[in-house]
């Protein structure tokens, strides 16, 4: 039989390991060099990512700073009034509404303008809401040069009480007090009330302070509806008063008839029934984001009107020029529907008549007008029980007066300039006043549009004995693609949650009518509680977010960006504490008003979508990308109040090299980490494998199985362990039934016990 050679291995024979000369070295520099290079690559990747994120952070900080500076912030509600007549004092805008008459030019100034020293000869302060009830209390301070320096305080008081409307008052008490370190006579007066119908309803109290300092007479009067009305806010003003001996050049007090008419017309502002919003708390990043996203949907509203009012065909008011109110509104529909407070937009003749009658009764001791209305309404003494409180009877009287049919009131010779300023450009105050008094419509402009009241739930003399109305209103202007807010629900409002109000704090222009700054301001605070309004039971949000002059009608927004209410009231709680309570009307009242009047909101706004995308990119410092959307907004809504500022800032940031390109940070970081980890695993495997072969090499050299290897040595194949007996290779004839013990050992295998290697380097087998 033909024989063939066959290689066999013993059962215990293991796979051989190939050794080369480099395994004689304990390590390879390239191993550690590669590992070090991998480490350096990882560090570089992390450094680049850190630098990128740092650049994003710094640029984002610049973006936030720009946004926060773009909106007005007021941190103090305490304002200062300074007059060249030699007196100064401070007052709290949360509690009082101030105006001052300048004898130099016949103008009236209000708000922050009073901090500028002028020739204020007469200053008035009023509290619109006290302890949650409508009030017409006010404080008046007058200064005049004494014709006779020797005039006594009693003579000054006598001259003051005999002038103007202060006639017929009965002196109740008198004493001396110190004001600003000077002696004043304090007197308390009550009116000689002969009207039996109203004697138990209105019991006005007048407190006067008369003194002289540095050759000038100062008379201060505080009028209040009843002796229970708190005057603590006015007393704070008196305690802050200072006098100096500064010499001034005074003009005659008999100013022109036009100036007097101007003053009288504006005096009606002092008897507004509702508080308006004014101050600001510190903002948070969430509130800054809200201001940037939704302030473009907030607009400034001006309401000035003149009209003759007749009752049952009889003329009652002539040239009833009123309003002069500036407030806030916000778009709830992209087709031009604006939400606001009723007291901001109302020109209801019934409101004017009733408030005029009440004011005449309280401040002028003239009850003929309110008696006239009571006769029309059919109010009798039986309707005002003597066992009721004055407040309750006053509430009953007002409710009955409002029951007079609307059809009994008619207007003529009337014009209403209800205008909305969409951008930073504001109406010209003098032109607005003159046009209204001349019964002329104010000219409409690109960003100043006339509005019409679509629906309203409001009455001026509300809240005396509980609320009847909710003081919400809807306006309509022409146009489309307006930015809009997102309406929420009061059910999502939690106690302690943040609340942000956008609007226009009460800073006046040079003539005291309007705020010349058209930039939206932000006030922030927290929700104190959710309460039921007295009377109608509607929901109110009590908050420490400041509400005062100017922000009335502004949206109250939670941190999710949803409008949950409308800024409406501030209540002076000085009778029980030093706190001032602020209340926000439930946005549900507005939605209910819209549903009752079939007013539908179109909340789809291309302008708002583009604006929010632009702000998102701007906040991330993607300035070049944000410009695309900012330009879309500018095209869709040219009157946008802040888009031009954002475009200018984005271009400036790009020029300064602050533009951040979109970078897939997460993807790059993930891939980089995978590469680093995989590379590290490979390097660890290679180094460990080399170490194992290096140790095996040392074992075989020590046992004599192989000779030490040098550069150029041929590879050698050895057993995994040096003490294992090496098998031999033999050539045997192939048999039909080979014996299991037959083993063919390669000729080049070392003989058993031979310490020298006979491996053929060219043929391992």
C-alpha positions in Angstrom: 0.0 0.0 0.0 1.2 3.5 -0.9 2.3 5.4 2.1 1.7 9.2 2.8 3.2 11.5 5.4 0.7 13.0 7.9 1.3 15.6 10.7 -0.3 14.7 13.9 -0.4 16.3 17.2 -0.9 14.8 20.6 -4.1 15.3 22.4 -2.5 17.7 24.9 -0.7 19.8 22.3 -1.7 23.5 22.4 -1.6 26.1 19.7 1.9 27.6 19.3 2.7 31.3 19.8 4.7 33.2 17.3 7.5 35.4 18.8 9.5 38.0 17.0 12.5 39.9 18.1 10.5 43.0 19.3 8.9 40.8 22.0 12.2 40.8 23.7 11.6 44.4 24.6 9.4 45.0 27.7 7.3 47.7 25.9 7.1 49.5 22.6 7.3 53.3 22.4 4.7 53.4 19.7 2.2 51.8 22.0 2.5 54.5 24.6 3.0 57.1 21.9 -0.3 56.1 20.3 -2.0 56.0 23.7 -0.6 59.5 24.4 -1.8 60.7 21.0 -5.2 59.4 21.7 -5.3 61.1 25.0 -4.1 64.4 23.4 -6.9 64.1 20.8 -9.5 63.6 23.5 -8.2 66.6 25.4 -8.2 68.7 22.2 -11.8 67.6 21.5 -12.9 68.5 25.0 -11.1 71.9 24.9 -12.7 72.8 21.6 -16.1 71.8 22.9 -15.5 73.8 26.1 -14.4 76.8 24.0 -17.5 76.5 21.8 -19.8 76.3 24.8 -18.0 79.1 26.5 -18.4 81.3 23.4 -22.1 80.3 23.3 -22.5 81.2 26.9 -20.8 84.6 26.6 -22.7 85.4 23.5 -26.0 84.2 25.0 -25.2 86.4 28.1 -24.8 89.4 25.7 -28.1 88.5 24.1 -29.8 88.4 27.4 -28.3 91.6 28.5 -29.5 93.3 25.3 -33.0 91.9 25.9 -33.1 93.0 29.6 -31.9 96.5 28.6 -34.4 96.8 25.8 -37.3 96.9 28.3 -37.9 99.5 31.0 -37.4 98.4 34.6 -38.4 100.4 37.7 -37.2 99.1 41.1 -38.7 101.7 43.4 -42.3 102.9 43.8 -41.3 105.9 45.9 -41.3 109.2 43.9 -40.1 112.6 44.8 -41.8 116.0 44.2 -39.8 119.2 44.3 -41.1 122.7 43.8 -39.3 126.0 43.5 -41.9 127.3 46.0 -39.6 125.8 48.6 -41.1 122.4 49.4 -40.3 118.7 48.6 -42.0 115.4 49.6 -42.2 111.8 48.6 -45.1 109.6 47.8 -45.8 105.9 47.0 -47.1 105.4 43.5 -48.7 102.1 44.6 -51.0 104.1 46.9 -51.4 107.5 45.4 -51.8 109.2 42.1 -50.1 112.6 41.9 -50.4 115.7 39.7 -48.9 119.1 40.0 -49.9 122.5 38.5 -47.0 124.7 37.3 -47.9 128.4 37.7 -45.1 129.3 35.2 -46.8 127.8 32.1 -50.2 126.7 33.2 -49.4 123.0 32.6 -50.2 120.0 34.7 -47.6 117.3 35.2 -48.0 113.8 36.5 -45.9 110.7 37.2 -42.2 110.7 37.0 -42.2 114.3 35.6 -42.8 115.5 39.1 -39.3 114.6 40.1 -38.1 117.5 37.9 -38.1 120.7 40.0 -40.6 123.2 38.6 -42.7 126.0 39.8 -45.4 123.8 41.3 -47.9 126.0 43.1 -50.5 123.3 43.5 -50.1 119.6 44.0 -52.9 117.0 44.2 -52.8 113.4 45.2 -55.7 111.0 45.1 -56.3 107.4 46.2 -58.4 105.6 43.7 -59.0 102.4 45.7 -58.9 102.2 49.5 -59.5 98.8 51.2 -61.2 97.5 48.0 -63.8 100.2 47.8 -64.3 103.1 45.4 -63.1 106.4 46.9 -62.8 110.0 45.8 -60.5 111.1 48.7 -57.8 113.5 47.7 -55.1 115.7 49.1 -54.3 119.2 47.8 -51.2 121.3 48.7 -51.1 124.9 47.7 -48.3 127.5 48.1 -48.5 131.3 47.8 -46.3 134.2 48.7 -47.7 136.1 51.7 -48.8 139.6 51.0 -48.4 140.4 54.7 -45.5 138.6 56.4 -47.2 139.2 59.7 -50.3 137.2 58.8 -51.2 134.7 61.5 -51.9 131.0 61.0 -55.5 131.6 61.9 -55.8 134.3 59.2 -54.2 132.0 56.6 -56.7 129.3 57.6 -59.7 131.7 57.5 -58.7 133.0 54.1 -58.3 129.5 52.8 -61.7 128.3 54.0 -63.5 131.3 52.7 -62.2 130.8 49.2 -63.1 128.2 46.6 -65.6 125.5 47.4 -64.8 125.3 51.1 -67.9 127.0 52.4 -70.4 125.9 55.0 -68.1 123.4 56.7 -68.5 123.1 60.5 -65.3 123.0 62.6 -65.1 119.8 64.5 -61.6 120.1 66.2 -58.4 122.1 66.0 -54.8 121.6 67.1 -51.2 122.4 66.2 -48.9 119.9 64.6 -45.3 119.9 63.2 -44.7 119.4 59.5 -41.2 119.5 58.3 -40.1 121.1 61.6 -42.7 124.0 61.2 -45.9 124.7 63.1 -49.2 124.2 61.3 -52.8 124.5 62.4 -54.7 121.3 61.9 -58.5 121.5 61.7 -61.1 118.9 61.1 -64.3 120.0 59.4 -67.7 118.3 58.6 -70.2 119.5 56.1 -73.6 120.9 57.3 -75.6 118.1 55.7 -79.3 119.0 55.2 -80.1 116.4 52.5 -82.0 113.7 54.5 -81.7 111.2 51.6 -77.9 111.4 51.5 -77.0 112.3 55.1 -76.6 108.6 56.0 -74.7 107.8 52.8 -72.2 110.5 52.3 -70.6 112.2 55.3 -67.5 114.0 53.9 -64.7 115.0 56.2 -62.2 117.7 55.5 -58.9 118.0 57.3 -56.8 121.1 56.8 -53.2 122.1 57.7 -52.2 125.7 57.4 -48.8 127.2 58.0 -46.2 129.7 56.9 -42.5 129.1 56.1 -40.0 131.6 54.7 -42.6 134.2 53.8 -44.9 131.7 52.0 -48.2 130.4 53.0 -48.8 126.6 52.7 -52.3 125.2 52.9 -52.9 121.4 52.8 -56.4 119.9 52.6 -57.4 116.2 52.8 -61.0 115.4 51.8 -62.5 111.9 52.4 -65.9 110.4 51.9 -66.4 109.4 55.5 -64.4 109.6 58.8 -63.7 105.9 58.4 -61.8 106.3 55.2 -58.1 105.7 55.7 -55.7 108.7 55.1 -52.5 107.0 56.2 -51.0 107.3 52.7 -51.5 111.1 52.9 -50.0 111.3 56.4 -46.9 109.5 55.0 -46.6 112.4 52.5 -46.9 115.0 55.3 -44.2 113.2 57.3 -41.8 113.3 54.4 -42.3 117.0 53.7 -39.4 119.4 53.9 -39.2 123.2 53.4 -36.3 125.4 52.3 -35.6 129.1 51.9 -34.7 129.0 48.3 -35.6 132.3 46.6 -37.6 131.9 43.4 -39.1 134.2 40.9 -42.8 133.7 40.8 -45.2 134.5 38.0 -48.7 135.9 38.7 -51.2 133.2 39.6 -53.9 134.6 37.3 -52.9 132.5 34.3 -54.7 132.6 31.0 -58.1 131.3 30.5 -56.7 128.5 28.3 -54.4 127.4 31.1 -57.3 127.3 33.5 -59.4 125.3 31.1 -56.5 123.0 30.6 -56.2 122.5 34.4 -59.9 121.9 34.9 -60.0 119.4 32.1 -57.2 117.4 33.6 -58.5 117.6 37.1 -61.1 115.0 36.1 -58.2 112.6 35.9 -57.8 112.8 39.7 -61.2 111.1 40.2 -60.6 108.0 38.2 -62.1 105.0 40.0 -59.6 102.4 39.3 -55.9 102.0 40.0 -53.5 101.8 37.2 -50.2 99.9 37.1 -46.7 101.4 37.7 -43.7 99.7 39.1 -41.3 96.8 38.6 -39.6 94.1 40.4 -36.4 92.4 39.5 -36.7 90.1 36.5 -35.6 86.5 36.1 -34.4 84.8 33.0 -37.9 83.3 32.5 -39.4 86.7 32.7 -36.9 88.2 30.3 -37.8 85.4 27.8 -41.5 86.3 28.3 -40.8 90.0 27.7 -38.9 89.3 24.5 -41.5 86.8 23.1 -44.7 88.6 24.0 -44.0 92.3 24.4 -44.5 92.9 20.7 -48.1 91.9 21.2 -48.6 94.5 23.9 -49.8 98.0 22.8 -50.4 101.3 24.4 -54.0 102.7 24.4 -55.1 106.3 24.6 -58.6 107.3 25.3 -59.7 110.9 25.0 -63.2 112.1 24.3 -65.5 115.1 24.4 -69.3 115.1 24.4 -72.5 116.8 25.5 -74.7 114.5 27.6 -78.5 114.8 27.9 -80.7 112.9 30.3 -84.3 112.3 29.1 -83.8 115.0 26.6 -82.5 117.6 29.1 -78.9 118.8 28.8 -76.9 117.6 31.8 -73.2 117.9 30.8 -71.7 120.2 28.2 -68.2 119.8 26.8 -67.8 116.7 28.9 -64.1 116.2 27.9 -62.8 113.3 29.8 -60.6 110.3 29.5 -57.0 111.4 29.1 -56.3 107.9 30.3 -53.4 105.9 28.9 -53.4 102.2 29.5 -52.3 98.8 28.1 -53.8 96.3 25.8 -52.6 93.1 24.1 -53.5 91.3 20.9 -55.6 88.1 21.4 -56.3 87.6 17.7 -54.1 88.2 14.7 -56.8 90.1 12.9 -56.6 93.0 15.3 -58.7 92.2 18.3 -57.2 93.7 21.5 -57.9 92.9 25.1 -57.8 95.5 27.9 -59.7 96.9 30.9 -63.0 98.6 30.6 -61.9 101.6 32.6 -59.1 102.2 30.0 -61.4 102.4 27.0 -64.8 103.5 28.3 -66.6 106.7 27.2 -70.0 105.7 28.6 -72.2 108.8 29.2 -74.0 107.1 32.1 -70.6 106.5 33.9 -69.7 110.2 33.4 -73.0 111.5 34.7 -73.0 109.3 37.8 -69.4 110.0 38.7 -69.9 113.7 38.1 -72.8 113.7 40.5 -70.9 111.8 43.2 -67.8 114.0 42.9 -69.9 117.2 43.3 -71.5 115.8 46.4 -68.2 114.8 48.0 -65.8 117.6 47.0 -68.2 120.5 46.4 -70.9 119.8 49.0 -73.4 120.1 46.1 -76.0 117.3 46.3 -78.4 118.7 43.7 -77.0 116.5 40.9 -77.1 113.2 42.7 -80.6 114.1 44.0 -81.7 114.7 40.4 -80.5 111.3 39.4 -82.0 109.7 42.5 -85.4 111.2 41.6 -85.1 109.7 38.0 -84.1 106.3 39.5 -87.0 106.5 42.0 -84.7 106.1 45.0 -86.5 107.0 48.3 -85.4 107.1 52.0 -87.0 103.6 52.4 -84.4 102.3 50.0 -81.6 103.4 52.3 -82.4 101.9 55.7 -80.8 103.7 58.7 -79.6 100.4 60.1 -77.4 99.8 57.1 -73.7 101.0 57.0 -72.9 104.0 54.9 -71.0 101.8 52.5 -73.9 99.5 52.0 -76.3 102.3 51.4 -73.9 104.0 49.0 -73.7 100.7 47.1 -77.5 100.5 47.0 -77.8 104.1 45.7 -75.2 103.5 43.0 -76.9 100.2 41.9 -80.2 102.0 41.6 -78.6 104.9 39.6 -77.2 102.4 37.1 -80.7 101.0 36.6 -81.7 104.1 34.8 -82.2 102.9 31.2 -79.3 103.5 28.8 -81.8 105.0 26.4 -82.3 107.9 28.8 -78.8 109.1 28.1 -77.9 110.6 24.8 -74.8 112.4 23.5 -74.2 115.1 20.9 -71.3 117.2 19.7 -69.2 114.3 20.5 -65.9 112.8 19.3 -64.0 109.8 20.7 -60.2 109.5 20.0 -59.6 106.0 21.1 -56.3 105.2 19.5 -53.7 102.4 19.7 -50.0 102.9 19.3 -48.5 99.8 17.8 -44.8 100.8 17.9 -42.6 103.1 19.9 -44.0 106.2 18.1 -46.6 107.8 20.3 -49.4 110.3 19.5 -48.6 113.9 19.8 -50.2 114.9 23.1 -51.0 118.5 22.2 -52.5 117.6 18.9 -54.5 114.8 20.5 -56.0 117.2 23.1 -56.6 120.0 20.6 -58.3 117.7 18.1 -60.5 116.2 20.7 -61.6 119.6 22.2 -62.3 120.8 18.6 -64.4 117.7 18.0 -61.9 116.5 15.4 -60.7 112.9 14.9 -57.0 112.5 15.5 -55.3 111.7 12.2 -54.6 108.0 11.8 -51.0 107.0 11.0 -49.1 103.8 10.0 -48.5 102.8 13.6 -51.2 104.8 15.4 -54.7 103.5 14.6 -58.2 104.2 15.7 -60.0 101.5 17.6 -63.6 100.6 18.3 -65.0 98.9 21.3 -66.3 95.5 20.3 -67.5 94.4 23.8 -67.2 95.6 27.4 -68.2 94.6 30.9 -67.5 97.6 33.1 -69.1 100.4 35.1 -67.2 103.3 36.7 -68.7 103.3 40.2 -68.2 99.7 40.9 -66.8 97.8 44.0 -68.4 100.0 46.7 -70.6 97.2 47.9 -69.2 94.3 45.8 -68.4 94.1 42.1 -71.2 93.9 39.5 -69.0 94.0 36.4 -65.6 92.4 35.6 -63.8 95.4 34.0 -62.7 93.7 30.8 -63.1 95.0 27.2 -62.3 94.0 23.6 -61.2 96.5 21.0 -60.8 96.1 17.2 -58.4 97.8 14.8 -57.9 97.2 11.1 -55.2 95.0 9.8 -53.9 91.4 9.9 -50.9 89.3 10.9 -50.5 91.0 14.3 -48.5 89.2 16.9 -50.6 87.4 19.5 -50.3 86.1 23.1 -51.2 82.6 24.2 -54.3 82.5 26.4 -54.2 80.2 29.4 -56.5 79.5 32.3 -56.6 80.6 35.9 -56.9 76.9 36.8 -53.2 76.5 36.1 -52.2 79.2 38.5 -50.6 77.9 41.7 -49.9 79.8 44.9 -46.3 80.9 45.0 -45.9 80.7 41.2 -44.2 83.5 39.3 -46.4 86.1 37.6 -45.1 88.6 35.0 -47.0 91.7 33.8 -46.2 93.6 30.6 -47.4 97.2 30.1 -46.6 100.9 30.2 -45.8 102.4 33.6 -47.3 105.9 34.1 -44.5 108.2 32.9 -46.0 111.4 31.5 -45.0 113.5 28.6 -44.3 117.2 28.9 -48.0 118.1 29.2 -48.9 115.4 31.7 -51.2 113.4 29.5 -49.3 110.5 28.1 -46.2 108.4 28.3 -43.8 109.5 25.6 -41.8 106.2 25.9 -43.4 103.5 23.8 -41.2 100.7 25.1 -43.0 97.9 27.1 -42.0 97.4 30.7 -42.0 94.3 32.7 -43.1 93.8 36.3 -42.6 90.4 38.1 -43.7 88.9 41.3 -45.5 85.9 42.7 -49.1 84.7 43.1 -50.3 85.2 46.7 -53.6 83.5 46.3 -56.7 83.0 44.2 -59.8 84.7 45.6 -63.4 85.3 44.8 -64.4 88.9 44.0 -66.9 90.4 46.3 -70.4 90.6 44.7 -70.2 88.7 41.5 -67.8 85.9 42.7 -65.5 86.1 39.7 -61.9 85.0 40.3 -59.1 87.4 41.2 -55.4 86.7 41.4 -53.9 88.4 44.4 -50.2 89.1 43.7 -47.2 91.1 44.9 -46.5 91.9 41.3 -46.9 95.7 41.3 -50.0 97.2 39.7 -50.5 100.9 39.5 -50.8 103.7 37.0 -50.3 102.7 33.3 -50.2 98.9 33.3 -54.0 98.6 33.5 -55.1 96.2 30.8 -51.7 94.5 30.6 -51.4 90.7 30.3 -50.4 88.8 33.4 -48.3 85.9 32.1 -47.1 82.7 33.9 -43.7 81.2 33.4 -45.1 78.9 30.7 -45.9 82.0 28.6 -49.7 81.8 29.0 -51.8 84.8 29.8 -53.8 83.9 32.9 -55.2 87.4 33.7 -55.4 91.1 33.1 -53.7 93.6 35.5 -56.5 95.7 37.0 -56.5 96.8 40.7 -54.3 97.9 43.4 -55.7 98.2 46.9 -54.2 100.3 49.7 -54.1 98.2 52.9 -52.7 100.9 55.1 -55.5 100.7 57.5 -54.4 97.2 58.6 -50.8 97.1 57.5 -48.3 98.8 55.3 -49.0 96.4 52.5 -50.5 97.2 49.1 -52.5 94.4 47.5 -52.6 93.9 43.8 -55.3 92.0 41.9 -55.4 90.5 38.4 -58.7 89.8 36.7 -59.2 86.2 35.5 -58.6 85.8 31.8 -61.7 83.6 31.9 -63.8 86.9 32.2 -62.4 88.1 28.9 -63.1 84.7 27.2 -66.6 84.7 28.6 -67.1 88.3 27.3 -66.0 87.2 23.8 -68.3 84.2 23.8 -71.3 86.2 24.9 -70.7 88.7 22.0 -69.8 86.1 19.4 -66.2 87.4 19.1 -63.8 84.7 17.7 -60.1 84.8 18.1 -57.7 83.9 15.3 -54.6 82.7 17.1 -52.7 81.7 14.0 -50.1 84.4 13.4 -47.2 84.2 10.9 -45.6 87.1 12.7 -45.6 85.4 16.1 -44.3 82.2 14.7 -41.4 83.9 12.9 -40.7 86.1 15.9 -40.5 83.2 18.4 -38.1 81.3 16.0 -36.0 84.5 15.7 -35.8 85.0 19.5 -34.9 81.3 20.0 -32.0 81.6 17.6 -31.0 85.0 19.0 -30.8 83.7 22.5 -28.5 81.0 21.4 -26.3 83.6 19.6 -27.1 82.2 16.2 -27.3 85.8 15.0 -26.9 85.2 11.2 -29.7 82.6 11.3 -31.9 84.8 13.4 -31.7 87.6 10.9 -33.7 85.5 8.4 -36.7 85.4 10.7 -36.3 88.9 12.0 -36.6 90.1 8.4 -39.7 88.0 7.9 -41.2 89.7 10.9 -40.3 93.1 9.6 -42.0 92.3 6.3 -45.1 90.9 7.9 -45.5 93.5 10.6 -43.6 96.8 9.8 -44.9 98.5 13.0 -43.2 95.8 15.2 -41.8 97.9 18.1 -38.5 96.0 18.7 -37.6 94.1 15.5 -35.4 96.9 14.3 -33.4 96.9 17.5 -32.9 93.2 17.3 -31.8 93.3 13.7 -29.3 96.1 14.5 -27.9 94.2 17.5 -27.6 90.9 15.6 -25.6 92.7 12.8 -23.4 94.3 15.4 -22.7 90.9 17.1 -21.9 89.4 13.7 -19.4 92.2 13.0 -17.7 91.6 16.3 -17.3 87.9 15.6 -19.8 86.7 18.2 -22.0 84.8 15.7 -22.3 81.2 16.6 -22.9 78.8 13.7 -25.2 75.9 14.3 -23.0 73.1 15.6 -24.2 69.5 16.4 -22.5 69.5 19.8 -24.2 66.3 21.0 -23.5 64.3 17.9 -19.9 65.4 17.7 -19.3 64.8 21.4 -20.9 61.4 21.1 -18.8 60.4 18.1 -15.7 61.8 19.7 -16.2 59.8 22.9 -16.9 56.6 20.9 -13.6 57.1 19.0 -11.7 57.8 22.2 -13.1 54.8 24.0 -12.7 52.5 21.1 -9.1 53.7 20.6 -8.3 53.3 24.3 -9.7 49.7 24.3 -7.6 48.8 21.2 -4.5 50.3 22.8 -5.0 48.5 26.1 -5.5 45.2 24.2 -2.3 45.7 22.1 -0.2 46.6 25.1 -1.5 43.7 27.2 -1.0 41.2 24.3 2.6 42.5 23.9 3.2 42.1 27.6 2.0 38.5 27.6 4.3 37.6 24.7 7.2 39.4 26.4 6.6 37.3 29.5 6.4 34.1 27.4 9.6 35.0 25.6 11.4 35.5 29.0 10.1 32.1 30.2 11.4 30.3 27.1 14.7 32.0 27.2 15.1 31.2 30.9 14.2 27.5 30.2 16.6 27.2 27.3 13.7 26.5 24.9 14.8 29.4 22.6 17.9 31.5 22.3 17.7 35.2 22.9 16.5 37.1 19.9 18.0 40.2 18.3 17.0 42.5 15.5 17.0 40.4 12.3 16.2 37.1 14.1 13.6 35.0 12.4 10.2 34.5 14.1 10.0 31.5 16.4 7.0 29.4 17.5 6.8 28.2 21.0 4.3 26.6 23.4 2.3 29.0 25.6 4.3 27.8 28.6 8.0 27.1 28.7 7.8 24.0 31.1 5.5 22.0 28.9 7.1 19.1 27.0 7.4 20.0 23.4 5.9 17.4 21.0 8.0 15.9 18.2 7.1 15.3 14.6 7.7 12.0 12.8 7.1 10.7 9.3 5.3 7.3 9.4 3.7 5.2 6.7 0.0 5.7 6.3 -1.9 2.6 7.2 -5.4 1.6 6.5 -6.1 1.5 10.2 -3.5 3.7 11.9 -2.8 3.1 15.6 -4.0 5.9 17.9 -0.6 6.0 19.4 1.2 6.8 16.2 2.4 10.4 16.1 4.2 12.1 13.3 6.6 14.7 14.6 8.0 17.4 12.3 11.7 16.9 11.5 12.4 20.5 12.5 10.9 20.1 16.0 13.3 20.0 18.8 14.1 16.6 20.3 12.7 15.9 23.7 15.1 17.3 26.3 17.2 19.1 23.7 17.9 22.7 25.0 18.7 24.0 21.5 16.1 25.0 19.0 16.1 23.2 15.7 13.1 25.1 14.3 13.4 25.9 10.7 12.7 29.6 10.5 11.4 29.2 6.9 9.0 26.4 7.7 7.4 26.3 11.1 5.9 22.9 10.4 
